[in-house]
């Protein structure tokens, strides 16, 4: 499901980099793609959309090819020490996604062409923390996989970290364009995680993404290629019959992603939560959403970044923890659970 954007904006200086030139040649040859050049400090403009839903959809079909100017990496606790900024944004249209509140009303994607500079900066951070291991997250504000057929950014990062005794790389995806990564020398320094969910959640809220089975088939490929492979279940949503649906999901995982992989699987379980701002944006972009966002049924909790969010009450969280712990221990005896939140 490689992304074919409707329009691509190139920062003028991006054309000075090999990847920028490659992308310029590729998109210029596609007559269905509108290509423009941005002068220094010029903003992206001209994305259509008079209504919030239309502006959102058109933003998702827009790509900006640019240079990552700040090479100070953001921290990424608790999953990693730093973000690795290869891509910003995601082509998926998941109703619950926290990026809906971060990337504006027309959330276009950005890819950065100064890969060598970005990886050199990563090497600097690794050097600062030696001999400790430094972990970098490649999907903190993006899903980079759909753009990989064009950019090769993930492949470059994987090969870079393969040569870093004290560096590790990880990213998570809902997409399946991973065949180009399977034969790379990775030395098990890159962990690839796949975001999965119950069929009802995928069909209702994860628009423009592959179904559960293709994701699990892709996960089985990366595991067979020797990559440490994880499965992120989230957001867990408590709807009528949720236990049966998530049991069915985990059974499919067992059938399509056997427990005898070269590297034991790891699970991350993330329950549904929302902020007041997120609810306002979601209901504007998806006016017919059925996401459960009734504040009266939730517990208010302050997050690590200082803002409050609505999470499931303590009693329901205990039910979630018990359910997934018992199911995973039964179905996947060698797997580990990184966290349930």
C-alpha positions in Angstrom: 0.0 0.0 0.0 2.7 2.4 -1.0 1.6 6.0 -0.7 1.0 7.9 -4.0 0.4 11.5 -2.9 -1.8 13.9 -4.8 0.7 16.7 -4.5 4.4 17.0 -3.4 6.1 20.1 -2.2 9.9 20.2 -2.5 12.0 22.5 -0.4 14.4 24.1 -2.7 17.5 23.0 -0.7 16.2 19.4 -0.7 17.2 19.2 -4.3 20.8 19.5 -3.3 20.7 16.0 -1.6 20.8 12.7 -3.5 17.5 11.5 -2.0 15.9 14.8 -2.9 17.0 14.5 -6.5 15.8 10.9 -6.6 12.3 11.8 -5.3 12.1 14.8 -7.6 12.8 12.6 -10.6 10.3 9.9 -9.5 7.4 12.2 -8.8 8.0 14.4 -11.8 7.5 11.4 -14.0 4.1 10.6 -12.5 1.6 12.8 -14.3 -1.0 12.3 -11.6 1.1 14.0 -9.0 1.3 17.8 -8.7 4.8 18.9 -7.9 5.9 22.3 -6.6 9.0 23.9 -5.3 9.1 25.9 -2.0 11.5 28.8 -1.7 13.4 29.2 1.7 10.9 29.9 4.5 7.9 29.5 2.2 5.0 27.6 3.8 2.9 24.9 2.2 -0.3 26.4 0.8 -2.9 25.4 -1.7 -4.1 22.2 -0.1 -7.8 22.1 -0.9 -10.5 21.5 1.7 -13.4 23.7 2.7 -14.6 21.5 5.5 -12.7 19.9 8.3 -13.1 16.3 7.0 -12.1 17.3 3.4 -9.1 19.3 4.6 -7.9 16.4 6.7 -8.2 13.9 3.9 -6.4 16.2 1.4 -3.6 16.8 3.9 -3.1 13.1 4.2 -2.5 13.0 0.4 0.1 15.7 0.5 3.9 15.2 1.0 6.6 17.7 1.8 10.2 16.7 0.9 12.6 18.8 3.0 15.7 19.1 5.1 15.7 18.4 8.8 17.1 21.7 10.1 17.2 21.0 13.8 19.3 18.0 14.7 18.5 18.1 18.4 16.5 14.9 18.8 13.5 14.8 21.1 13.4 12.4 24.0 11.1 9.4 23.6 10.3 7.9 27.0 9.5 5.2 28.0 10.1 3.3 24.8 13.4 4.8 23.7 16.0 7.4 24.7 15.5 9.6 21.5 13.3 9.9 18.5 15.0 9.3 15.1 13.4 11.9 12.8 13.1 10.3 9.4 9.4 11.1 8.6 6.7 13.2 10.2 3.0 12.3 9.7 1.1 9.2 8.6 -1.0 8.3 5.6 -3.5 6.4 7.8 -6.7 8.0 9.0 -7.1 6.4 12.4 -9.8 8.3 14.3 -8.2 8.0 17.7 -4.6 9.0 16.7 -2.9 11.5 18.9 -1.3 13.1 15.8 -4.7 14.5 15.0 -4.0 17.2 17.6 -0.4 17.9 16.6 -0.2 18.3 12.8 -2.9 20.9 12.1 -6.1 20.8 10.1 -4.3 19.7 6.9 -1.9 17.1 8.3 0.5 16.6 5.4 3.5 14.2 5.6 7.1 15.2 5.7 10.2 13.2 4.7 13.7 14.4 5.4 16.4 14.0 2.8 19.5 14.8 4.8 19.8 11.2 6.1 23.5 11.2 6.5 23.4 14.2 8.8 20.6 12.7 10.8 22.4 9.4 11.3 25.7 11.2 12.1 23.8 13.0 14.9 22.5 9.7 16.1 26.1 8.5 16.3 26.9 11.6 18.4 24.2 10.7 20.9 25.4 7.1 21.0 28.9 8.3 21.7 27.8 10.4 24.6 26.2 7.5 26.4 28.8 4.8 25.8 29.2 2.1 27.0 25.4 2.1 27.7 23.0 1.2 25.0 21.1 4.1 23.4 17.8 3.3 21.8 16.1 5.4 19.0 12.4 5.3 18.0 11.7 5.8 14.3 7.9 6.1 14.5 7.2 8.4 17.4 5.4 11.0 15.2 4.9 8.9 12.0 4.5 5.6 10.3 7.5 5.6 8.0 6.8 2.3 6.2 4.4 3.4 3.4 7.1 5.9 2.2 9.9 3.4 2.4 9.5 2.3 -1.3 10.5 5.8 -2.3 12.9 6.9 0.4 14.8 3.8 1.6 15.2 5.7 4.9 14.4 2.7 7.1 16.9 0.5 5.2 19.6 3.1 5.7 18.9 3.4 9.4 18.8 -0.4 9.9 22.2 -0.8 8.2 23.6 2.1 10.2 22.5 0.6 13.5 23.8 -2.8 12.5 27.3 -1.3 12.8 26.6 0.4 16.2 27.5 -1.9 19.1 25.9 0.6 21.5 23.0 1.7 19.3 19.6 0.2 18.8 16.7 1.2 16.5 13.0 0.4 16.7 9.8 1.5 14.9 6.2 0.5 14.8 3.8 0.2 11.8 0.4 -0.8 10.7 1.6 -1.2 7.1 3.2 -4.1 5.3 5.7 -2.8 2.7 8.7 -4.5 4.5 10.0 -6.9 1.9 12.9 -4.6 1.0 14.1 -4.8 4.7 14.1 -8.6 4.9 17.6 -9.3 3.5 19.4 -6.4 5.1 22.2 -7.0 7.6 20.7 -5.9 10.8 22.5 -8.0 13.5 19.3 -7.9 15.6 19.9 -4.2 16.4 16.5 -3.2 15.0 13.2 -4.2 16.5 10.2 -4.0 14.2 6.8 -3.8 15.9 3.4 -4.1 14.3 0.3 -2.3 15.7 -2.6 -4.7 15.7 -6.2 -4.6 17.0 -9.5 -6.4 17.1 -11.2 -6.6 13.7 -14.0 -4.3 14.9 -11.6 -1.6 15.9 -9.7 -1.8 12.6 -12.8 -1.7 10.5 -14.5 1.1 12.5 -11.6 3.4 13.3 -8.4 2.6 11.4 -9.3 3.9 7.9 -6.9 3.4 5.1 -4.8 0.7 6.8 -4.3 -3.0 6.1 -6.4 -5.6 7.9 -5.1 -7.7 10.8 -4.1 -10.7 8.7 -1.8 -8.8 6.3 -0.1 -7.2 9.3 0.5 -10.5 11.0 1.8 -12.0 7.8 4.3 -9.1 7.6 5.3 -9.6 11.2 5.9 -13.3 10.6 8.3 -12.3 7.7 10.3 -9.9 9.8 10.6 -12.5 12.6 11.7 -15.2 10.1 14.3 -12.7 8.9 15.8 -12.6 12.4 14.5 -9.2 13.4 13.3 -8.9 17.1 9.6 -8.5 16.4 6.9 -7.0 18.6 3.2 -6.7 18.6 1.6 -3.5 19.9 -2.1 -4.0 20.8 -3.7 -0.6 20.9 -5.8 1.2 21.7 -7.7 -1.5 23.6 -11.3 -0.3 23.5 -13.9 -1.8 25.8 -17.0 -2.4 23.7 -19.7 -5.0 24.1 -18.1 -8.4 23.5 -14.5 -7.0 23.6 -13.1 -10.1 25.4 -14.3 -12.4 22.6 -13.0 -10.1 19.9 -9.6 -9.7 21.5 -9.4 -13.5 22.2 -10.1 -14.0 18.5 -7.4 -11.5 17.6 -4.8 -13.3 19.8 -5.7 -16.7 18.4 -5.0 -15.3 14.9 -1.7 -14.0 16.2 -0.9 -17.5 17.4 -1.9 -19.1 14.1 -0.1 -16.6 11.8 2.8 -15.6 14.1 3.9 -18.9 15.8 5.6 -18.8 19.1 8.7 -20.7 17.7 10.2 -17.6 16.0 14.0 -17.1 16.2 13.4 -14.2 18.6 10.6 -14.4 21.2 7.8 -11.9 20.5 7.1 -9.0 22.8 3.7 -7.4 23.5 2.8 -3.8 24.3 -0.8 -3.2 25.5 -2.1 0.3 25.4 -5.7 1.1 26.5 -7.7 3.8 24.9 -7.4 7.3 26.3 -8.2 10.8 25.0 -7.8 14.5 25.9 -10.4 17.2 25.8 -8.6 18.8 22.8 -8.4 15.4 21.0 -12.1 14.8 21.4 -12.9 18.2 19.9 -10.6 17.6 16.9 -11.9 14.0 16.4 -15.5 15.0 16.4 -14.8 17.8 13.9 -12.9 15.6 11.5 -15.0 12.5 12.0 -18.5 14.0 12.8 -20.1 10.5 12.9 -17.5 8.8 15.0 -18.6 6.2 17.5 -15.4 6.3 19.6 -16.2 6.1 23.3 -15.3 9.5 24.6 -17.7 10.1 27.5 -15.7 11.8 30.3 -18.2 10.6 32.9 -17.1 7.0 32.3 -13.4 7.7 32.6 -10.8 8.6 35.1 -8.8 11.9 34.7 -5.1 11.5 34.9 -2.2 13.8 34.3 0.4 12.5 31.8 4.2 12.8 31.8 4.0 15.9 29.5 1.9 17.9 31.9 -1.5 17.7 30.3 -4.5 15.7 31.5 -6.2 12.8 29.7 -9.2 10.5 30.3 -8.3 6.9 30.9 -10.3 3.8 31.9 -11.1 3.6 35.7 -8.8 1.6 37.9 -11.2 -1.3 38.1 -11.5 -1.6 34.3 -7.7 -1.4 33.9 -7.3 -4.3 36.3 -9.7 -6.3 34.1 -7.6 -5.4 31.0 -4.3 -6.3 32.7 -5.7 -9.7 33.9 -7.2 -10.5 30.5 -4.1 -9.8 28.4 -1.7 -11.3 30.9 -3.5 -14.6 31.2 -4.2 -14.8 27.4 -0.7 -14.1 26.4 0.9 -16.4 29.0 -1.4 -19.2 27.8 -1.1 -18.7 24.0 2.6 -17.5 23.9 4.6 -19.2 26.6 7.9 -17.7 25.5 6.7 -14.2 24.7 7.2 -11.2 27.0 4.9 -8.3 27.9 6.8 -5.0 27.9 3.9 -3.1 29.6 0.1 -2.8 29.9 -1.0 0.8 30.3 
